[in-house]
Amino acid sequence: MMEHSRKIRIMAVLNLTPDSFWEPSRYDMSVLESGADIIDIGAVSTRPGAPDVSEQEEWARLEPVLKTLPDGLAISIDTTRSGIVTKAHELLGHFIVNDISAGEDDPLMLPTVARLGLGYVAMHKRGNPRTMDSLCDYPEGVTAAVISYFREFSCKASRHGISDWILDPGFGFAKTDAQNMELLENLSEFKQFGKDILVGISDKRFTKGRSRELEELAVRNGADILRVHLRH
């Protein structure tokens, strides 16, 4: 167990996909009873090379599970679509939107989040699962580039009236192994935004089996929430 003076929240992954990167998390409903602080439910794989999924299919995967969730769970939904957010809100009421595109993939996402008063995770990425591995060029350095990105996002969020948001640097999304490590080493620089920092590195390619060690590093450098794949 990690021992820290501040509370580190655990976001446990429930993938409602047949092709997500971490196979054991697919349809593992036992996660709902894990005691995690947040259950992150996603129905579209974002692993490198993953094909796109229609909004209809995404909702068809999500809806049956959302309808049967036990009371009292803190839920986040991993989606880039405002239509999914609206439908999920009708079923759940409040939840956190975990948007890997920080509103870039759907121009209605930020207005929808603001209108519904939902929590929001904004993540940095470039491109999509099929193109992101070719978009890792950051002339100014990856840390400076991601900080600049969140400066712009912070202004955008303020314009929409969104103050309750969480910052995710986007480990593994349009970053090389070395760039991911640079971001981990410089994670404390993101504290300048005054937002909780979410780190999702569990079992990603660049960790090379060192997920637990690198999660400890992330916490030492300021991570507030760890997005993890639970093991049994």
Buried (B, 14 or more C-beta within 10 A) or exposed (E): EEEEEEEBBBBBBBBBBEBBBBEBBBBBEEBBEBEBBBBBBBBBBBBBEBEEBEBEEBBEBBBEBBEEBEEEBBBBBBBBBBBBBEBBBEEBEEBBBBBBBBBBBBEBBBBBBBBBEBBBBBBBBBEBBEEBBEBBEBEEEBBEBBBEBBEEBBEBBEEBEBEBBBBBBBBBBBBBBEBBBBBBEBBEBBBEBEBBBBBBBBBBEBBEEEBEEBBBBBBEBBBBBBBBBBEE
